[in-house]
């Protein structure tokens, strides 16, 4: 654990949570005191607070956007949480907003597995959301290429205590992301260097151990969720909030058919599908501006369906 004798040092600002754990965070964009919009950014798998789902661009500065990102439990410099659940991370996020005094209205952005945290925030407390390429563990999916109950995904779902062993033994294939053999699209390969520039080192991501970061997250995300998100009702009937879901149609990590299914089942979600885009499309030129315009200004994107 960071800060304990013989362990990695603490370099980030952190808040102390109600249960005594610490959550590391990083501030970006314009100063919080002068910001017109405040956004919490939730990183995906194998990332940390250093990676923003939406880059703090010139437009973000012109709009007056303040961003805060945080290390999920066990990642970077945030203390591990042995009793971590989907909802507990959303509650950590809410407490971060309270302690940083973000006010009664703020936005949440989640990329990849960070989108899972956004869904739980949506069920826990109300705010406005942007979700990009999140993975939803449907109970009865209609897309044949989504619910992979064999191999590692099946292990994490049905026998989660075997997840660490599966990823560290030599007989069966580990997670493609952990093994750094991820399935990138043509666009992803063009954007990978830009993505890595926003990252901290892999050593920093897992400096408290791969079990508390990678493997525990897989056990949570691919395990049994606490409720079915397909039963969610629109919490923003008064027009005071919105939910945006974005996905590239060539995403090799999250099937686009899954997002189409969700958009069909939950028509109150603003769905944006970007042709020719892969998993890293938020790092493409102009995408951050389009995302911010849709989320903050209510403008319809070129890809909204």
N, C-alpha and C positions, 0 to 999 in steps of 0.2 A: 504494500500500500504506500502510495506516495507520501513522503514526509516522515515515515517511520525509519528507525535506525537502519542504515545500510541500503535504503531504498531510494528510488529517484527523487530528486528535489521538487519542491512545489514552486512553479514559476508563474502560474496563472492566478488571477483573482478568483476566489471561491466563496460560496455562501455555505453556511451551516444549516442543514435541514432539520426538521423537527425531531427526527430519529437519531440525530447526531452525526450522520454522514455529511460529507462535503461534496459540493457540485462545482466543478470548474467551468468558467465561462469566458467569453471574449466579446468585446464590443467593437462594432464596425460602423461605418457611415457617419452621419452628422451627429453632433452631441445630442444626448437624450433630452436635455433641457430645452433645446430649440427645435426638436423634431416634430414634424406634423404627423408622421406615421411611425409606428413602432412594430417591428417584426421579430419574432423568435424563430430562429432557423434550427432545424433538427437534422443532424447528419445521418448518413446512411451507414451501411455495413463497412467495417474496416476503415473508418474515417474518424475525425475528431472535430473539435470546435473550430479548427483552422479552415475547414472546408465549408464555404457558403453555397447553399443550393442555388441561390440567385446572387450573382456578383454585384457588389456595391459599385454600380456604374455611375457615369456622369448624370444620367437621368435620375438615379436614386438620390444623388446629391441635390439636384434641382427640385425634386419633389419633397425633399426634406425627410429622408428615410433613415431611421436608426435601426440597426440590426444587433441582435445579441444571439450568439450561438453557445452551446454548452456541450461538454463531454457527457455522453450517456454513462450510467454507472459501469465501472470497470474499465472504461476507455480513458486514454490520456491521463488526466490528473483527477478525475472524479472517483471517489471511493466506490469499491464494489458493493453490490447489494445482493446478498445471498437469497433474499426473499423477493427478488425482483419479479414483477408481473407487468403486463401491458399497462394496467391502470396506474401502477406505482410510478412509472416514468412520466405519465401525464400529470400526476400530482406533483412530482418534482418540478416539472415545467411550470405549473401554476404557482408553486412556491417561489420559484425564481422570479416570475413576473411580479409577485407581491413584494419580495424583498428589494427588487430593483425599482419598485414604484412605477411600473409601466402604465398604471391607470386602469380605467374601466374598459377600455377598448384597445385591443392590439391584434396583430395578425400572426398566424403560424404557418411556416413553410416547412414541409418535410420532403426529402428526396430519398428515393429507393426505400430501404427499410425504415427510414425516418418518417415515411408516410404512415406507417403503422401507428406511430406515436400520435400523429395528428388525428387519426380516427378515434383513438381513445380520448384525446382531449375533447373531441367533438361530443363524445358521450359523457364527459365528466364536467366540463364547463363550457360556456358559450364564448366564441370569438369568431374571427373570420379566417378562412383557410385556403391554402393552395397546397395541393398534393401532387407530387410528380413521381410517376413510376413506382407506386407503392405495391407491396405484395400482400394480397388479401387471402387468408386461408379459408376459403369457402367450404361449408360443410357438404353441400351437394352441388359442386360446380358443373356447369354445362359445357365447359371448354375442355376438350380431351387432352390438350397439351399443358394444362395448368397444374392439376392436383397430382403431383408426383409422389405416390405413396411407396415407391420402391427406393432402394438406395438410401442415401443420407437423409433425404427429406422425410422418408417414411420412418427412419430411425428417430429423427428429431421430433416427429409427431407422435409416434406410438410408444417408443421406449427412449425418452429424452436423456435418461441417465447414461445411455451408451454413446451419446453424441461426441464427447471428448475422445473416448477410445477409438471411435470410428475415424475421426480426423487425424489420429496420431499413429494408427497401426499401418502396416505395409500391404495388407492383402486386398483391401477395398479402396476404391477411389474416394478421396476426401472432397470437401467443398471446392468447386472450381475457383471460387474467389480466394479462399484461404490458400490454395495451391498456386495462386497467381496464374491461372489458366482460364480466365473468364472469357465468355463468348461475346466479343465486341463486334459491332457492325462496322461497315466501311466508314461511316461518319465518326464513330467512336474512336477508331484508329487515328483519325485526323485530329481529334480533340484530346487524346490521352495525355499529351505533354502539357496542355493547358490545365487539365484536371490535376495532374501531379504537381504542378506549380502551386496550386492552392492547398495541397496536402502538407501535413507534417510528415516526418519519417515514419515508416512502418514500425520502427522500434518504439517510437513514442506512442503510437496507437495501442500497442500491446505490452507496454512496459510493466503492467501489473499482471501479466500472464494472459495467454490466449484463451484459457478457460473462462476467465471473468469477463473477457471482451467478446471474442468471436463465438465461442461455443455456448455460453449462456444466452447470448442473443438469439442464436439459432434455435435453442430449446424453447425460448419464449415465443418467437415469431412463428415457428412452424409447429408449435404445440397447440393445445386446445385453448382457444380464445375464450375470454370470460363472457362474451355475448356475441350474438350474430349481428354484424354491422349491416346486413341486408334488411334488417328490420328497423333501421333508423328512420325516423320521420324528419322532415324538414324543420329545423329549429329556428329558422329565420323567416317565418311567415310574415313578419312585420317589415321585411326588407332591410333590416338593420345589419345583415350579415350575408355571407355567401361562401360556397364551397366550390373550388376549382380543381379539376383533375386533368392532368396533362400526361400524354404518353407518345412516344415515337412509334411509328408503325413498323420499324425494323429493330425494336428493342429485343436483344437476345436474352435478357434476364427476366423481363416481365411481359408475358404475351399480350399483344394489343387486343386480342379477342376477350381477354379478361376485363379490360377496362371498358370495352364496348358493352359487355354484359352488365357491369355495374351501372354504367350510364343509362342503360335501358331500364334496369330495375329501380334506379333512383333518379328519375328525370329532373329533380330539382337541383342536381349537380351540374355545373357548367363544365362540359367535357370538351377538351381541346386535343386533337390528334394531329401530330406533325408528320407529314409524309417524308420518307427518306431519313428519318431521325432515329438514333439509337438511344442507349441508356444515358449518355452524357450530354444530351442535346441542350440542357440549360447553359452549357459553357460555349455554345455556338454564338457567333456574332449576332447581336440584336435580340437574342432570346430573353435575356434578363429584362430588357425594356418592355418587350411584349407582355411578359408575365406580370410585371409591376403595373402596367397600364390596365390589364384585365382585372387584377386583384384590387388595386387601390382606387382606380378611376372608373371602373365599371365598363371599360371599353371592350367591345367584342373583338377577339383576335381573328386573324385570317383563318385559323384552324378550328374555330369553335363549331361544333356540330349541333 
